[in-house]
Structure formats: structure tokens, C-alpha cells
Amino acid sequence: MPKFMSSHTLPPGAMKREQVNQLAEAARNDPVIKPYRSFCNLSEGKIVCVMEAPDKQTLAAWFEKMQVPCDGITPVELEGDRGTVANA
């Protein structure tokens, strides 16, 4: 399934760790989208997610359903890890 990276901006401190845990659980249990990796700085209101989904629109609809504002969703072409880069 294709991977997408998404960016999210919230008011600083608006989301709490408990809410992040709830979103992660919802993603793990979703029959269509699959969580891959997330990076959060809740005190600054910034979140970046990498998730698998059939397409960009499906992932955008999931974030809307979960009431998570989304700045943008971009398909992942290359994936790097500790200096090694491979096709996604």
C-alpha cells in the first residue's frame, strides 16, 4: 500500500498525549489506513505522520473523521533511515 506523509499544525498545547494515544489506537484498528510512524511536538502544536493508505483522499477523509487538522498530504517516493535511502 502506498505511504503518505502528512503535516498538522494545532494551537500549541491543544492536543494532549492521551489524545495522541487515542488517535494511534484508532489508526491501528482502522480496516483501511495503517499507521507507520509519527513525530509530535505538542507544546509547539506540530505533528508529522507517515501512514499507509490506498490514496491521498482516503487518508484526508480519515484525518477529517478524526477531527485532526491537516496542512497537507504528500506521497512518499523515497525513504531514508540513518543515512540509507531506498525507494518507498
C-alpha positions as protocol buffer text, in pm:
chain_id: "A"
residue {
  index: 1
  type: MET
  ca { x: 0 y: 0 z: 0 }
}
residue {
  index: 2
  type: PRO
  ca { x: 137 y: 350 z: -76 }
}
residue {
  index: 3
  type: LYS
  ca { x: 285 y: 562 z: 203 }
}
residue {
  index: 4
  type: PHE
  ca { x: 197 y: 926 z: 261 }
}
residue {
  index: 5
  type: MET
  ca { x: 350 y: 1188 z: 488 }
}
residue {
  index: 6
  type: SER
  ca { x: 117 y: 1442 z: 642 }
}
residue {
  index: 7
  type: SER
  ca { x: 179 y: 1759 z: 838 }
}
residue {
  index: 8
  type: HIS
  ca { x: -52 y: 1902 z: 1101 }
}
residue {
  index: 9
  type: THR
  ca { x: -50 y: 2234 z: 1287 }
}
residue {
  index: 10
  type: LEU
  ca { x: -255 y: 2279 z: 1603 }
}
residue {
  index: 11
  type: PRO
  ca { x: -260 y: 2556 z: 1860 }
}
residue {
  index: 12
  type: PRO
  ca { x: 36 y: 2495 z: 2094 }
}
residue {
  index: 13
  type: GLY
  ca { x: -69 y: 2261 z: 2374 }
}
residue {
  index: 14
  type: ALA
  ca { x: -415 y: 2199 z: 2224 }
}
residue {
  index: 15
  type: MET
  ca { x: -359 y: 1824 z: 2189 }
}
residue {
  index: 16
  type: LYS
  ca { x: -262 y: 1611 z: 2487 }
}
residue {
  index: 17
  type: ARG
  ca { x: -69 y: 1283 z: 2497 }
}
residue {
  index: 18
  type: GLU
  ca { x: -390 y: 1095 z: 2577 }
}
residue {
  index: 19
  type: GLN
  ca { x: -545 y: 1222 z: 2251 }
}
residue {
  index: 20
  type: VAL
  ca { x: -237 y: 1111 z: 2056 }
}
residue {
  index: 21
  type: ASN
  ca { x: -271 y: 765 z: 2212 }
}
residue {
  index: 22
  type: GLN
  ca { x: -639 y: 753 z: 2112 }
}
residue {
  index: 23
  type: LEU
  ca { x: -556 y: 853 z: 1754 }
}
residue {
  index: 24
  type: ALA
  ca { x: -283 y: 590 z: 1738 }
}
residue {
  index: 25
  type: GLU
  ca { x: -524 y: 323 z: 1859 }
}
residue {
  index: 26
  type: ALA
  ca { x: -786 y: 432 z: 1607 }
}
residue {
  index: 27
  type: ALA
  ca { x: -528 y: 409 z: 1328 }
}
residue {
  index: 28
  type: ARG
  ca { x: -412 y: 63 z: 1442 }
}
residue {
  index: 29
  type: ASN
  ca { x: -772 y: -59 z: 1438 }
}
residue {
  index: 30
  type: ASP
  ca { x: -874 y: 100 z: 1108 }
}
residue {
  index: 31
  type: PRO
  ca { x: -951 y: -154 z: 834 }
}
residue {
  index: 32
  type: VAL
  ca { x: -821 y: 72 z: 554 }
}
residue {
  index: 33
  type: ILE
  ca { x: -538 y: 302 z: 667 }
}
residue {
  index: 34
  type: LYS
  ca { x: -230 y: 180 z: 851 }
}
residue {
  index: 35
  type: PRO
  ca { x: -7 y: 385 z: 1081 }
}
residue {
  index: 36
  type: TYR
  ca { x: 365 y: 376 z: 1003 }
}
residue {
  index: 37
  type: ARG
  ca { x: 543 y: 648 z: 1202 }
}
residue {
  index: 38
  type: SER
  ca { x: 462 y: 977 z: 1375 }
}
residue {
  index: 39
  type: PHE
  ca { x: 658 y: 1267 z: 1519 }
}
residue {
  index: 40
  type: CYS
  ca { x: 492 y: 1508 z: 1761 }
}
residue {
  index: 41
  type: ASN
  ca { x: 582 y: 1828 z: 1939 }
}
residue {
  index: 42
  type: LEU
  ca { x: 260 y: 1901 z: 2121 }
}
residue {
  index: 43
  type: SER
  ca { x: 395 y: 2204 z: 2307 }
}
residue {
  index: 44
  type: GLU
  ca { x: 454 y: 2371 z: 1966 }
}
residue {
  index: 45
  type: GLY
  ca { x: 147 y: 2217 z: 1802 }
}
residue {
  index: 46
  type: LYS
  ca { x: 333 y: 2030 z: 1526 }
}
residue {
  index: 47
  type: ILE
  ca { x: 273 y: 1672 z: 1412 }
}
residue {
  index: 48
  type: VAL
  ca { x: 417 y: 1481 z: 1116 }
}
residue {
  index: 49
  type: CYS
  ca { x: 279 y: 1137 z: 1029 }
}
residue {
  index: 50
  type: VAL
  ca { x: 374 y: 869 z: 781 }
}
residue {
  index: 51
  type: MET
  ca { x: 82 y: 640 z: 709 }
}
residue {
  index: 52
  type: GLU
  ca { x: -21 y: 383 z: 452 }
}
residue {
  index: 53
  type: ALA
  ca { x: -346 y: 434 z: 264 }
}
residue {
  index: 54
  type: PRO
  ca { x: -494 y: 336 z: -72 }
}
residue {
  index: 55
  type: ASP
  ca { x: -480 y: 701 z: -182 }
}
residue {
  index: 56
  type: LYS
  ca { x: -442 y: 1058 z: -60 }
}
residue {
  index: 57
  type: GLN
  ca { x: -818 y: 1122 z: -47 }
}
residue {
  index: 58
  type: THR
  ca { x: -879 y: 824 z: 182 }
}
residue {
  index: 59
  type: LEU
  ca { x: -617 y: 946 z: 427 }
}
residue {
  index: 60
  type: ALA
  ca { x: -752 y: 1303 z: 415 }
}
residue {
  index: 61
  type: ALA
  ca { x: -1102 y: 1170 z: 491 }
}
residue {
  index: 62
  type: TRP
  ca { x: -964 y: 973 z: 788 }
}
residue {
  index: 63
  type: PHE
  ca { x: -800 y: 1282 z: 938 }
}
residue {
  index: 64
  type: GLU
  ca { x: -1123 y: 1476 z: 885 }
}
residue {
  index: 65
  type: LYS
  ca { x: -1324 y: 1199 z: 1055 }
}
residue {
  index: 66
  type: MET
  ca { x: -1079 y: 1206 z: 1346 }
}
residue {
  index: 67
  type: GLN
  ca { x: -1106 y: 1588 z: 1362 }
}
residue {
  index: 68
  type: VAL
  ca { x: -733 y: 1638 z: 1309 }
}
residue {
  index: 69
  type: PRO
  ca { x: -650 y: 1949 z: 1102 }
}
residue {
  index: 70
  type: CYS
  ca { x: -423 y: 1862 z: 812 }
}
residue {
  index: 71
  type: ASP
  ca { x: -188 y: 2109 z: 640 }
}
residue {
  index: 72
  type: GLY
  ca { x: -103 y: 1872 z: 358 }
}
residue {
  index: 73
  type: ILE
  ca { x: -56 y: 1512 z: 246 }
}
residue {
  index: 74
  type: THR
  ca { x: 230 y: 1410 z: 16 }
}
residue {
  index: 75
  type: PRO
  ca { x: 308 y: 1069 z: -136 }
}
residue {
  index: 76
  type: VAL
  ca { x: 639 y: 920 z: -17 }
}
residue {
  index: 77
  type: GLU
  ca { x: 877 y: 837 z: -304 }
}
residue {
  index: 78
  type: LEU
  ca { x: 1200 y: 771 z: -112 }
}
residue {
  index: 79
  type: GLU
  ca { x: 1254 y: 659 z: 244 }
}
residue {
  index: 80
  type: GLY
  ca { x: 1572 y: 717 z: 439 }
}
residue {
  index: 81
  type: ASP
  ca { x: 1685 y: 563 z: 764 }
}
residue {
  index: 82
  type: ARG
  ca { x: 2016 y: 651 z: 931 }
}
residue {
  index: 83
  type: GLY
  ca { x: 2185 y: 753 z: 607 }
}
residue {
  index: 84
  type: THR
  ca { x: 2047 y: 477 z: 385 }
}
residue {
  index: 85
  type: VAL
  ca { x: 1791 y: 577 z: 122 }
}
residue {
  index: 86
  type: ALA
  ca { x: 1563 y: 335 z: -64 }
}
residue {
  index: 87
  type: ASN
  ca { x: 1254 y: 350 z: -279 }
}
residue {
  index: 88
  type: ALA
  ca { x: 939 y: 365 z: -67 }
}
